[in-house]
Amino acid sequence: MATTTKPDLETPDTDSMVPALGPESAVIWPPRSRHQLANGLELVLVESHTIPKFTGSLYFRSGNAVTALQAPGLAEITAAVVRTGTARRTSRQIEEDLRRMGADLGTGAGADNSSISFSGLAEYASELLTLVAELAQQASFPVEEFERERRQMIEGLRIERTTPSFLASERMRRILFGAHPYATIAPREAQVEAYRHEQLAEFYRAQYRPGNALLVAVGDFSSPAMRGEIERIFGSWTPGETPEPPNPQLPTLRGRHVHLVHLPESVQTQVVLGNHSITRKHPDWLRLGLANSLYGGAFNSRLVMNIREAKGYTYSPRSSVHGLRLHGYFSVHAAVRNEVVAATLTEMFYEMDRMRALPVGAEELSDARNYLSGVFSLGLATQDGLAGQLSNVYLERLPENYLETYRDRIRAITAEEVLAAARAYFDSANAQIVIVGDRRQVADQAALFGDVTEYDAQGVQVQGAQ
């Protein structure tokens, strides 16, 4: 009787089936030019002819930090109202013109910068720039738009006061920055109520100046021709001096301390660790970025594999390095079930101390380098992404070749340098701990990690709670 050979049903070696990474593709850098107009306006122009579009931003190196000690959030509401009218166009006319051009335009402000961002078809570039120039020089600040934006800001603040992630970020910034303007991430309702209409125009006249501005444009244009158009449109903009934001000394933080924000009936708890760190201009910035990616900055990081994948404490833990213009800070955050607050903190510190104690292995280091390099490359694939990367370089006054050399510098970082960065900037011994949750559920767990100071959701310290 004939026999048949059964096929091999053993599980295949899946590792051997995964193809090896190919060589990294070279980045083709489009032509880039940098100029400065006579009135001080800085220009960065990048030709990108892949699609007939035009993308850019007009930045002002002044944000909420400039007025944080007197009128917190003033730059933010100023930017919102700037968009709503000029000496030549009403809010409705602005919207109609944008629709006709097939363009988008937005305004905003953060701690260090205010911006007018725009994008549209290349054939309308001159018209779009003319509108941007009007907003930068001739904003009319309609009273009714000011009142509308103020109401919206107040309503947004009321919602944020019930949001654990906001309350945690607010408390951490106040701890780390004390009397510095960076301590404030949002105004109080009463402070917004106290805004005066004329304050917006005063901030605008003082800070929206060409010598304080950077225009980055990426698109389907000829740089010499675009420079001529920008000089024609923005050349008559009157220069003026802009004051620097205050920069008081930061508080000295020694030892771990727990800051508990009581949010009654909260079904989960927001946990945040933080410490002072460095800015983008520091020579250790990329080393710290790689260490952060390994610790908790990437989806396959140690922290994620530990408290998400292995233990199931949280859906998305993450660590970040925040590079503000004058100072930086490092933070770790996760939203967890009330009963695992202490266990989560234990693992956060365990992984932090492991990063500080032992060099990372060659394979893990290689994966992290590939991740950062890949994310960087993806960020250059669109006009918006390229414009954003360039904006960081010129707003922070980084070296001219910062982007071109980024991937090589990331690949040159050694395990010893990662270890040194972790030891220097993952300040486990002096990390500040913020816990936002229901006191009844988490107070005993919080006390395991240091002395506890308690606050309510309005940020007011609870008397007698230390």
Salt bridges, closest charged atoms under 4 A:
GLU24 OE2 - ARG407 NH1 3.55
GLU24 OE2 - ARG411 NH2 3.02
GLU42 OE2 - ARG34 NH2 2.84
GLU42 OE1 - ARG61 NH2 3.05
GLU47 OE1 - HIS49 NE2 2.98
GLU95 OE2 - ARG83 NH1 2.24
GLU96 OE2 - ARG92 NE 3.26
ASP97 OD2 - ARG89 NH1 2.76
ASP97 OD1 - ARG100 NH2 3.62
GLU127 OE1 - ARG100 NH2 2.94
GLU134 OE2 - ARG89 NH2 3.00
GLU145 OE1 - ARG148 NH2 2.66
GLU147 OE1 - ARG150 NH2 2.89
GLU149 OE2 - ARG148 NH2 3.46
GLU155 OE1 - ARG158 NH1 3.74
GLU170 OE2 - ARG161 NH2 2.56
GLU189 OE1 - ARG158 NE 3.06
GLU198 OE2 - ARG196 NH1 2.91
ASP220 OD1 - HIS49 ND1 2.64
GLU229 OE1 - ARG232 NH2 2.85
GLU231 OE2 - ARG227 NE 3.52
GLU265 OE2 - ARG440 NH2 3.00
ASP284 OD1 - ARG287 NH1 2.66
GLU309 OE2 - ARG308 NE 2.62
GLU339 OE2 - ARG337 NE 3.08
GLU347 OE1 - LYS311 NZ 3.90
GLU351 OE1 - ARG354 NH2 2.92
GLU364 OE2 - ARG302 NE 2.93
GLU400 OE2 - ARG32 NH2 3.67
GLU400 OE1 - ARG34 NH1 3.05
GLU404 OE2 - ARG32 NH1 3.05
GLU417 OE2 - ARG287 NE 3.40
ASP438 OD2 - ARG440 NH2 2.92
GLU454 OE2 - ARG439 NH2 2.71
